[in-house]
Amino acid sequence: MSLNSVNIMGNLTRDPEVRALPSGKSVCRLSIANNRIYVKNGERVTEVSYFDVDVWGSVAENCAKYLRKGSGIIVEGRLRQDRWEKDGKTQSRVTITANNVHFMPKRDDGAGRATRQESDAPSEVSSPENIAWEE
């Protein structure tokens, strides 16, 4: 038995990249930045980590439609490690495969109120099934 679960909140570092696979399913690649703030020697320190997130199916299409660089999201998903050979050396990369994506309200609009990504954007999109990785 094993456990592979991740929950992370961050802001998109670029616009979503969506593509259609030969199977007809959509996959959307998101790149998010997550900030960790802590105090070291009396100084406030911000540590930024960057993560790639793969979103599948109708969830991918909604992310591409409603999210833009700077959008805040919470991702519920699992970690996936890809491995390949390049120039005789094994390369690897860890990405997050999303099951659910929660859209966060935009930051204050200057009038003291938060605004939505778009007026008709859902607050959460969920994958109806666990979709296996495919190219």
C-alpha positions as CSV (number, residue, x, y, z in Angstrom):
1,M,0.0,0.0,0.0
2,S,1.3,3.5,-0.8
3,L,0.1,7.1,-0.5
4,N,0.7,9.8,-3.1
5,S,-1.2,13.0,-2.4
6,V,-0.3,16.7,-2.7
7,N,-2.2,19.9,-1.9
8,I,-0.5,23.1,-3.0
9,M,-1.5,26.8,-3.4
10,G,0.2,29.2,-5.7
11,N,0.0,31.6,-8.6
12,L,0.5,30.8,-12.3
13,T,3.9,32.0,-13.6
14,R,2.7,31.9,-17.2
15,D,-0.5,31.4,-19.2
16,P,-1.8,27.8,-19.3
17,E,-0.6,25.7,-22.2
18,V,-3.3,23.4,-23.5
19,R,-3.0,20.7,-26.2
20,A,-5.1,18.0,-27.6
21,L,-3.7,14.4,-27.7
22,P,-4.3,12.0,-30.5
23,S,-6.8,10.3,-28.3
24,G,-8.9,13.5,-28.3
25,K,-8.3,14.2,-24.6
26,S,-7.0,17.6,-23.6
27,V,-4.0,18.2,-21.3
28,C,-3.1,21.6,-19.8
29,R,0.3,22.4,-18.4
30,L,0.3,25.0,-15.6
31,S,3.4,26.3,-13.9
32,I,2.9,27.7,-10.4
33,A,5.0,29.5,-7.8
34,N,4.5,28.7,-4.1
35,N,5.9,31.0,-1.4
36,R,7.1,29.9,2.0
37,I,7.7,32.8,4.4
38,Y,9.7,32.3,7.6
39,V,11.9,34.2,10.0
40,K,15.6,33.4,10.2
41,N,17.9,35.4,12.6
42,G,15.1,37.9,13.1
43,E,14.8,38.6,9.3
44,R,11.8,37.7,7.2
45,V,12.8,35.3,4.4
46,T,10.7,34.3,1.4
47,E,11.5,31.0,-0.3
48,V,9.9,30.5,-3.7
49,S,9.4,27.0,-5.2
50,Y,8.1,26.4,-8.7
51,F,6.0,23.4,-9.8
52,D,4.6,22.1,-13.1
53,V,1.0,20.8,-12.9
54,D,-0.7,18.7,-15.6
55,V,-4.5,18.9,-15.8
56,W,-6.5,16.5,-17.9
57,G,-9.9,16.5,-19.8
58,S,-12.6,19.0,-19.2
59,V,-10.7,20.3,-16.2
60,A,-7.8,21.2,-18.5
61,E,-10.1,23.0,-20.9
62,N,-11.7,25.1,-18.0
63,C,-8.2,26.0,-16.7
64,A,-7.1,27.2,-20.2
65,K,-10.3,29.2,-20.5
66,Y,-10.4,30.9,-17.2
67,L,-6.8,31.1,-15.8
68,R,-4.0,33.5,-16.8
69,K,-0.5,34.3,-15.6
70,G,-0.9,35.5,-12.0
71,S,-4.1,33.6,-11.3
72,G,-4.2,32.0,-7.8
73,I,-5.1,28.3,-7.6
74,I,-5.2,25.4,-5.1
75,V,-4.3,22.1,-6.6
76,E,-5.2,18.7,-5.2
77,G,-3.4,15.9,-6.9
78,R,-0.5,13.4,-6.9
79,L,3.2,13.5,-7.8
80,R,4.5,11.9,-10.9
81,Q,8.1,11.3,-11.8
82,D,9.1,11.0,-15.5
83,R,12.4,9.5,-16.4
84,W,14.3,9.4,-19.7
85,E,17.7,9.0,-21.2
86,K,19.6,11.9,-22.7
87,D,23.2,11.8,-23.9
88,G,23.6,8.5,-22.0
89,K,22.5,10.0,-18.7
90,T,19.2,9.4,-16.9
91,Q,17.1,12.5,-16.5
92,S,14.1,13.0,-14.3
93,R,11.4,15.5,-13.5
94,V,8.6,15.5,-10.9
95,T,5.3,17.0,-11.8
96,I,1.9,17.3,-10.1
97,T,-1.0,15.6,-11.8
98,A,-4.2,17.4,-10.7
99,N,-7.4,15.8,-9.6
100,N,-9.0,19.1,-8.5
101,V,-8.2,22.7,-9.2
102,H,-9.8,25.4,-7.1
103,F,-9.8,28.9,-8.6
104,M,-8.9,31.7,-6.1
105,P,-10.4,35.1,-6.3
106,K,-8.3,37.8,-7.9
107,R,-6.5,40.2,-5.6
108,D,-8.2,43.4,-4.4
109,D,-9.4,45.5,-7.3
110,G,-8.4,48.8,-5.7
111,A,-11.9,49.4,-4.4
112,G,-11.5,47.1,-1.5
113,R,-13.3,44.1,-3.1
114,A,-11.9,40.8,-4.5
115,T,-12.8,40.0,-8.1
116,R,-13.2,36.6,-9.8
117,Q,-11.0,35.4,-12.6
118,E,-14.0,35.9,-14.9
119,S,-17.6,36.5,-13.9
120,D,-18.7,33.0,-15.1
121,A,-15.7,31.1,-13.9
122,P,-16.4,28.1,-11.6
123,S,-14.7,28.2,-8.2
124,E,-13.6,24.5,-8.6
125,V,-13.1,22.1,-11.4
126,S,-12.7,18.4,-10.7
127,S,-11.6,15.4,-12.7
128,P,-14.4,12.9,-13.1
129,E,-12.0,10.0,-13.1
130,N,-8.4,9.3,-12.4
131,I,-6.9,9.8,-15.9
132,A,-3.7,7.8,-16.6
133,W,-0.7,9.6,-18.1
134,E,-0.6,9.3,-21.8
135,E,1.2,11.0,-24.7
